[in-house]
Amino acid sequence: MAIEETKTVTTHKRGSKAAKRTENTQIADVKSAKSVSSEKANKAETTSKRAKSSGRGGSRGNGSGSSKGTKSAKSVKNVKSVKPARKSKNSNAASSSAGNRRNSRLAPQTTAPQQDDVLIAPPKYRKGSMRIVPLGGLGEIGRNMNVVEYNGHLLLIDCGVLFPEEEQPGVDLILPDFHYIKDRLDKVDALVLTHGHEDHIGGVPYLLKLRPDIPLIGSKLTLAFVEAKCKEHRINPRLVEVKGRDKLKVGPFNLEFVNVTHSIPDALAVFVQTPAGSLIDTGDIKLDQLPLDHRITDLVEFGKLGEKGVDLLMMDSTNAEVPGFVKPETTIGPALDQAFAQATRKIIVASFSSHVHRVQQVVDAAHKYGRKVVFVGRSMVRNMSIAADLGYLRLPEDTVIDLKKAHDVQDDKLVYMCTGSQGEPMAALGRIADGNHRDITINEFDTVILASSLIPGNEHGVYKIINKLVQLGARVVNRDNAAVHVSGHCNEGELLYMYNIVKPKCAMPIHGENRHLVANGMIAVKTGVDPQNVVLAEDGDVVDLYHGQAAVVGSVPCGYVYVDGDSVGELTEEELEKRRILGTEGFVSSFVVVDTETADVVAGPKIYLNAVAEDESEFDKVRHQIVEQLQDAMMTGTRDTYKLQQIMRRTLGSWVARQLHRKPMIVPVVADIAQDVDEAMGLNAAQ
């Protein structure tokens, strides 16, 4: 079909009617266009308001703690533009109290400033339809999870985690929001796992804590990784092993599995068929024609499914903006060989802890040059041990040694295979760069190879690590100066192939930020998918597949659930904001003694500073303002110490922001002599 440079987009947004907006890029004729009936639209009156706050992916909120929130519409007819391409993590605190969130286990949703206030509730499930609800993985690279519902039965596809960034201090992991299914876990027939990456399996133990007997369906390596992860949580999962072209019936769901190539062995796509229709969830996929294990993406099987008829294709969007085709994994070998040949001292290679094929090529290069390989990092040691035991990783005899024995080997005969390729500060490479690793130090002329690509948002972390390593004298080899990485996701050319082979009636891009999802939708349109049938959904959107047509019919609360130490979902956005402020802006407390009977400030204000560069004397300029404001308030009848504290907070805060251009945490304390006297007299009278 003819493609114009600028087109009008029709899109489903949070239960709204098809709304239109203009994309000034190549094409934007891609979002879904099924109208929601006025009956469904009227349900907006019953939905709750959400507190506004910017955040990752626009907002935060969760079913059991902190919130990522959901995008919505003030009216059914008018819908705002799509969320920003890059989700900002600098969110403001939600207005509700932490105590109420914890007690109710349902946090008020927060939304980004550009988002509207009303969340359109989905209509009651319509018999004969298939309902898909993404609980993660849309608008973000991580915590992938999709819920498929048919006649009261639920099928889950993936359950991953999202790793925190610098703006989320103290957070260990971010989980999908299980609130939507929490009360219906008994209706879950199975959880299908497409592959063993953390953003697809990392949340499994937390889900199984809610219901331990949910069957886990996946390939041999995927289940092995999951089983090891579950053991750390003292959970014995029910495992159902499958392989490519296997067929399985789970409740009303007929499942077929298709081999796909990714940056981890044994990845699978899943075909789900019910009387209401069919869909394919590709998981993470690329069309590498020369994989190390010769297990290529099964295009023949995809073609057969396409001939059978696919109503909805849920396609990986990660590289949808990248033109052309991904290079084969085998092209990495020569680049590693060259780096090894030039190295004069020890070599440190950082990669994903589950990238078995990348590790295989490192091991082969080390063996060629007579070097010993040491696996470093708990996840790297665990995963490579599992991969070797199952036959996915070939280790030449006497090539791999324990970290404790590495000190007995000279530097020019060592290769450390470690975690930390994405700039993670607590991973092995991050601790090495900081000089905090117990066993490994960087010396001049050492070689460090970062065998991975940048993911959106981690650029600062990665280059920070690189700069530290260079400063220590290391030679750093990365994707900027050598071909040491190829992606595990389809580029634009491969996506075109997939859409042309499968020929789906509808498309729902998954696994990507908004710009990736839009680009994927454009590709679907180019291959002939009706723009009316391209659904650009967000986390929490409810998509109904009915008579071969897919449309967003509403949205459910869906947010971020923070794992903070032993707590899950207890950390609120309000508390996270306090951590950010304390870490960046400092702490200012102010103490004052007043007598509300005489409307006088008896002592103070005394101002205490912590992590603030300015001297206390700078605050002399604001002390008289605080006194005046408090006296004025007391003279007008204000005796409540809480109200007086708020007055002091506002006065001090506005002065600091105006004069010092800072926003520290301000803790005001007001002590009332008159109140203390009254309480003492009352106590004496009682005695």
MIZAKE-849507 format. One record per residue (C-alpha): x, y negated, z negated. Coordinates in steps of 0.25 Angstrom, whole numbers, m for minus. Each point is the difference from the previous one (the first is absolute). Layout:
R       x       y       z
R       X       Y       Z
...
//
This chain:
R       x       y       z
R       0       0       0
R       4     m14       3
R       7      m7     m12
R       0     m15      m2
R      10      m8      m8
R     m10      m5      m9
R     m13       7      m4
R     m11      m1     m10
R       1      11     m11
R     m12       7      m6
R       2       6     m13
R      m6       7     m12
R       3      m7     m13
R      m4       4     m13
R     m14       4       4
R      m3     m12       8
R      m6      m1      14
R      10       0      11
R       7     m13       0
R       9      m7       9
R      13      m6       0
R      11      m4      10
R      14       6       1
R      10      m8       7
R      10      11       3
R      m1      10      11
R     m14       6      m3
R      m9       1     m11
R     m12       7       5
R       2      11     m10
R      m8       0     m12
R     m13       7      m2
R     m13      m6       3
R     m12       8      m5
R     m10      m9      m7
R      m5       3     m14
R     m15      m1      m2
R      m6     m11      m7
R      m5      10     m11
R      15       4      m2
R       4     m15       0
R     m11      m3     m11
R       8       9      m9
R      10     m11      m2
R      m9      m6     m10
R       3      11      m9
R      15       0       1
R       9      m7     m10
R       9     m12       1
R      14       2       0
R      11      m9      m7
R       9      m7      10
R      15       3       0
R      11       2      11
R       7      13       0
R       6      11       8
R      m9       3      11
R      m8     m12      m4
R      m5       4     m14
R       1      10     m11
R     m10       8      m8
R      m2      14      m4
R      m9      10      m6
R       8       1     m12
R       8     m12      m2
R       7     m10       9
R      m7      m4      13
R       3      m2      14
R     m13      m4       3
R      m8       1      13
R      m3      m9      11
R     m14      m4       2
R     m10     m10       6
R      m8     m11      m5
R     m11       2      10
R      m3      12       9
R       1      m9      13
R      13      m7      m3
R      13       7      m3
R      14      m6      m2
R      12       4       7
R       8      13      m3
R      10       0     m12
R      13      m6       2
R      10       9       7
R      10       1     m12
R      m6       2     m13
R       5      m9     m10
R       3       6     m14
R       0     m13      m7
R     m14       1      m6
R      m7      m9     m10
R      m6       6     m12
R     m14       5       0
R     m10      m8      m9
R      m6      12      m8
R       6       5     m13
R       9      12      m1
R      m8       6     m11
R     m13       0       9
R       8       6      11
R       5      11      m8
R     m13       3      m7
R      m8       0      12
R      11       8       8
R      m5      m9      12
R       8     m13       2
R      m6     m12       7
R       5       0      14
R       8     m12       4
R       1      m6      14
R       9      m8       8
R      m3     m15       1
R      m4       2      15
R     m10      11      m4
R     m14      m2      m3
R      m8       3     m13
R     m10      11       3
R       3      15       1
R     m10       6       9
R      m4      14      m6
R      m2      11      10
R     m13       6       3
R      m4      14      m6
R       7      11       8
R      m8       3      12
R      m2      15       3
R       6       5      12
R      12     m10       0
R      14       1      m5
R       5     m11      m9
R      15      m4      m1
R       5      m8     m11
R      15      m4       0
R       5      m2     m14
R      14      m4       4
R       9      m2      12
R      m7     m11       7
R       7     m13       0
R      12       6      m6
R      11      10       2
R      m3      10     m12
R     m10       7      m9
R      m7       7      12
R     m14       6      m4
R     m13       2       8
R     m13       6      m5
R      m9       8      10
R     m14       2      m5
R     m11       9       7
R     m13       3      m7
R       6      m1     m14
R      13       7       2
R      13      m7       0
R      13       3       7
R      12      m8      m4
R      12      m3      10
R      13      m4      m7
R       2      m6     m14
R      13      m9       0
R       6     m11      m8
R       5     m14       3
R      13      m5      m6
R       0     m13      m7
R       8     m12       4
R       7     m11      m8
R     m12      m7      m3
R      m6      12      m8
R      10       1     m11
R      m1      12      m9
R      m9       8      10
R       5      14       4
R     m11       3      10
R     m13      m5       7
R     m10      11       2
R     m13       0       8
R     m13      m4      m7
R      m7      13      m3
R     m12      m7      m6
R      m8       3      12
R       1      15      m1
R       3       1     m15
R     m15       4      m4
R      m1       9      12
R      13       8      m1
R      m8      13      m2
R      m5      m3      15
R      15       0       5
R       2      13       8
R      15      m2       3
R      11     m10       2
R       7       1      13
R      15      m5       0
R       6      m3      13
R      14      m1      m4
R      10      m1     m12
R       3     m15      m1
R      m3      m7     m13
R     m10     m10       7
R      m8      13       3
R       2       9     m12
R       5      m9     m11
R     m14      m2      m6
R      m4      15       0
R       4       3     m15
R      m8     m12      m5
R     m12       5       8
R       2      14      m5
R       0      m5     m14
R     m15      m4       2
R      m3      14       6
R      11      10       0
R      m6      10       9
R      m2      m8      13
R       6       9      11
R      12      m6       7
R       1       3      15
R      13      m2       7
R      13       6       7
R      10       8      m8
R      10     m11      m2
R     m11     m10      m4
R      m6       9     m10
R      14       3      m5
R       3     m14      m3
R     m14      m2      m6
R       2      12      m9
R      13      m5      m5
R      m6     m14      m3
R     m12       6      m7
R       9       8      m9
R       6     m12      m5
R     m14      m4      m5
R      m2      14      m5
R     m11       3      10
R      m1      13       8
R      m7      m4      13
R      m9       9       9
R       8       1      13
R      m5       4      13
R      11       1      11
R      m3      m2      14
R       7      m2      13
R      m2      m6      14
R     m12       5       7
R      m6       6     m12
R     m15      m1      m2
R      m6      m1     m14
R     m14      m2      m5
R      m2      m8     m13
R     m14      m2      m4
R      m7      m6      12
R      13      m5       6
R       6       8      11
R      15      m3       0
R      11       2      11
R      14      m4      m2
R      10      m5      11
R      15      m1      m1
R       6     m14       1
R      14      m5      m1
R       4     m10     m11
R      12      m4      m8
R      m3      13      m9
R      m2      14       5
R     m13       7       0
R      m9     m12       2
R     m14       3       4
R     m12      m8       6
R     m14       5      m4
R     m13       2       9
R     m12      m1      m8
R     m13       4       6
R     m14       0      m7
R     m14       0       7
R       0     m15      m1
R      12      m1       9
R      16       2       0
R      12      m8      m3
R      15       1       0
R       9      m5     m11
R      14       0       6
R       8      m3     m13
R      13      m6       4
R       4       4      14
R      10      m2      11
R       2       7      14
R      15       4      m2
R       2      10      12
R      14       4      m6
R      m2       3     m15
R      10       7      m7
R      m9      12      m4
R      m6       0      14
R     m14      m2      m6
R      m5     m10       9
R     m14      m8      m1
R     m10      10       5
R      m6      m8      12
R      m6      12       6
R      m8       2     m13
R      m4     m14       0
R      m4       1      15
R      m9      12      m4
R      m7      m8     m11
R      m2     m12       9
R      m7      10      10
R      m8       5     m11
R      m4     m14      m4
R       5     m10     m11
R      m9     m10      m5
R      10      m8      m8
R      15       0       0
R       7      m6     m12
R      14      m3       5
R      13      m4      m6
R       3     m15       2
R      13      m2      m6
R       8      m3      13
R     m12      m5       9
R       7     m13       2
R      13       6       5
R       0       2      15
R       5      13       7
R       4      13      m6
R       7       5     m13
R      14       6       3
R       1      15      m4
R       6       3     m13
R      12       7       7
R       5     m14       4
R       4      m2     m14
R      11      11       0
R      10      m7       9
R      m1     m13      m8
R       2       7     m13
R      12       8       6
R       6     m14       4
R      m2      m5     m14
R       6      12      m6
R      12       0      10
R       4     m15      m4
R      m2       2     m15
R      13       0      m8
R      m5       2     m14
R     m13       5      m6
R     m13      m1       7
R     m14      m3      m6
R     m12       3       8
R     m14      m5      m5
R     m12       5       6
R     m14       4      m4
R       0      12     m10
R      m9       8       9
R       6      m3      14
R       5      15       1
R       5      m2      15
R       8     m13      m3
R       7       8     m12
R       2      11      10
R       8      m9       9
R       8      m6     m11
R       3      14      m5
R       4       5      14
R       9     m12       2
R       7       2     m14
R       3      14       3
R       6      m4      13
R       9     m10      m6
R       4      10     m12
R      m8      m8     m11
R      m8       4     m12
R     m14      m4      m1
R      m6      m5     m14
R     m15      m2      m1
R      m2     m12     m10
R     m14      m4      m6
R     m10       9      m6
R     m10       0      11
R      11       2      10
R       6      12      m8
R     m14       6      m2
R      m5      m1      15
R      12       4       6
R       1      12      m9
R     m14       4       4
R       2      m2      15
R      13       9      m1
R      m8      11      m7
R     m11       0      10
R       9       0      12
R      m2     m15       5
R      14      m4      m3
R      12       8       4
R      12      m2      m9
R      14       5       4
R       7       8     m10
R       8      m8     m10
R      m5     m13       6
R      m9      m5     m11
R       6      m2     m14
R      m6      m5     m13
R       2     m14      m5
R       8       4     m12
R      10       7       9
R       2     m12       9
R      11      m6      m9
R       9      11       4
R      m1      m3      15
R       8     m11       6
R      m8     m12       6
R       3       2      14
R      m7      14      m1
R     m13      m4      m6
R     m14      m4       5
R     m10      m4     m10
R     m14       1       5
R      m9      m8      m8
R     m13      m8      m1
R      m2     m15       1
R      m1      m3      15
R     m11     m10      m2
R       7      m8     m10
R      m7       6     m13
R       8      m6     m12
R      m2      12      m8
R       4      10      11
R      14       6       0
R       5     m10      11
R      m5     m12      m8
R       7       5     m13
R      13       2       8
R      m1     m14       6
R      m2      m6     m14
R      11       8      m6
R      m9       7      m9
R       1      14       5
R       6      10     m10
R       8       8      10
R       2      m8      13
R       7     m13       2
R       3      m8      13
R      14      m2       4
R       6      m8      11
R      m1       7      14
R     m11       9      m5
R     m11       2      11
R     m15      m1      m3
R     m10       4      10
R     m15      m4      m1
R      m6      10       8
R     m14      m6       0
R      m8     m12       5
R      m6     m12      m7
R     m15       1      m4
R      m8     m13      m1
R       4      m8     m13
R      12       7      m4
R      10      m7       9
R       5      m9     m11
R       3      12      m9
R       7       8      11
R       9     m12       4
R       3      m3     m15
R       5      14      m1
R       8      m2      13
R       7     m13      m5
R       3       6     m13
R       7      12       6
R       8      m9      10
R       4      m8     m11
R       6      12      m7
R       8       3      12
R      m8      11       7
R      m3       1      15
R     m15       0       1
R      m6       7      12
R     m15      m2       3
R     m10      m1      11
R       5     m14       3
R      14       4       4
R      m2      15       4
R     m11      10       5
R      m1       7     m14
R     m15       0       0
R     m12       3       8
R     m14      m2      m5
R     m10      11      m3
R     m12      m7       6
R      m6      m2      14
R       4     m12       7
R     m10      m6      10
R       3       9      12
R      m2      12      m9
R     m13      m5      m5
R      m5      m2      14
R       3      14       3
R      m8       5     m13
R     m12      m8       4
R       0       5      14
R       2      14      m4
R     m11       0     m11
R     m10      m9       7
R      m7      m4     m13
R     m14      m6       0
R       4      m9     m12
R      13      m5      m6
R       4      m3     m14
R      15      m4      m2
R       6       4     m13
R      13      m1      m7
R       5     m14       3
R      m1     m15      m4
R     m11      m8       7
R       9      m4      12
R       3      15       2
R     m15       4      m1
R      m4     m11      10
R      11       4      10
R      m4      14      m1
R     m14      m4       3
R       4      m8      12
R       7      13       5
R     m13       8      m1
R      m7     m11       8
R      11       1      11
R      m3      15       1
R     m15      m2       2
R      m6       1     m14
R     m11     m10      m1
R       3     m12      m8
R     m13       2      m7
R       5      13      m5
R      14      m4      m6
R      m2      m1     m15
R      10      m9      m7
R      m3       4     m15
R       6      m4     m13
R       2       8     m13
R     m13       2      m6
R      m8      m2      13
R     m11      11       3
R       0       5      14
R     m12       8       5
R       2       9      12
R     m14       3       5
R      m4       5      14
R      14      m2       5
R       1     m15      m4
R       9      m5     m12
R      m3     m13      m8
R       3      m7     m13
R     m13       0      m8
R       5      m5     m13
R      11       0     m10
R       3       6     m14
R       9      m6     m10
R      14       5       3
R      12      m5      m6
R      14       2      m6
R       2       9     m12
R      14      m2      m6
R       8      10      m7
R       8      m6     m11
R       8      10      m8
R     m10       9      m6
R     m12      m9       3
R      m9       2      13
R      m9     m12       3
R       2      m7     m13
R       9     m11       6
R      m9     m12       4
R       3     m10      10
R      m1     m10     m11
R      11       7      m8
R       9       1      13
R      m1     m15       2
R       5      m2     m14
R      12       9       3
R       3      m8      13
R      m1     m13      m7
R       9       5     m11
R      10       5      10
R       1     m12       8
R      m6     m13      m7
R       4       2     m14
R      m8      m1     m13
R      m5     m13      m8
R      m7       0     m13
R      m5     m12      m7
R      m4       0     m15
R      m8     m11      m7
R      m7      m2     m13
R     m13      m9       0
R     m10      m4     m10
R     m14       0       7
R      m7      m7     m12
R       9     m13       2
R       2       3      15
R      15      m1      m2
R      12       7       5
R       8       4     m13
R      12       6       5
R       6       3      14
R      m1       3      11
R      12       9      m1
R       4       5      13
R       8      13       2
R       7       4      13
R       4      14       6
R       6       2      13
R      m2     m15       4
R      12      m7       5
R      m4     m14      m6
R       3      m4     m14
R     m10      m2     m10
R       3     m15      m1
R      m6      m1      14
R     m14       4      m6
R       0     m13      m9
R      m6      m7      11
R     m13       9      m1
R      m1       1     m15
R      m7     m13      m2
R     m10       3      12
R      m3      13      m7
R      m3      m7     m13
R      m9     m10       7
R      m8      10       7
R      m2       8     m13
R      m4     m12      m8
R     m10      m5      10
R      m6      14       1
R      m1       1     m16
R      m6     m14       0
R     m11       4       9
R      m4      12      m9
R       9      11       5
R       3       9     m12
R       2      14       7
R      15       3       0
R      m1       8      13
R      m5     m12       7
R      11      m8      m5
R      10      10       4
R      m6      m1      14
R       1     m15       0
R      15       2      m4
R       2      10      11
R      m5      m8      11
R       7     m13      m5
R      14       7      m1
R      m2       9      13
R      m4     m12       9
R      12      m8      m5
R      10      12       2
R      m6       2      14
R       1     m15       3
R      13      m3      m6
R       8      13       0
R      m6       7      12
R      m2      13      m8
R     m11       8      m4
R       4       7     m13
R      m8       9      m9
R      m6     m10     m10
R      m5       5     m14
R      m6     m11      m8
R      m2       2     m15
R      m9     m10      m8
R      m1       2     m16
R     m11      m8      m6
R       2      m4     m15
R     m15      m3      m2
R      m4      13       4
R      10       7      m9
R      m5      m8     m12
R     m14       3       3
R       3      15       1
R       8      m1     m13
R     m11      m6      m7
R     m10      10       5
R       9      11      m5
R       1      m6     m13
R     m15      m2      m1
R      m2      15       3
R      10       4     m11
//
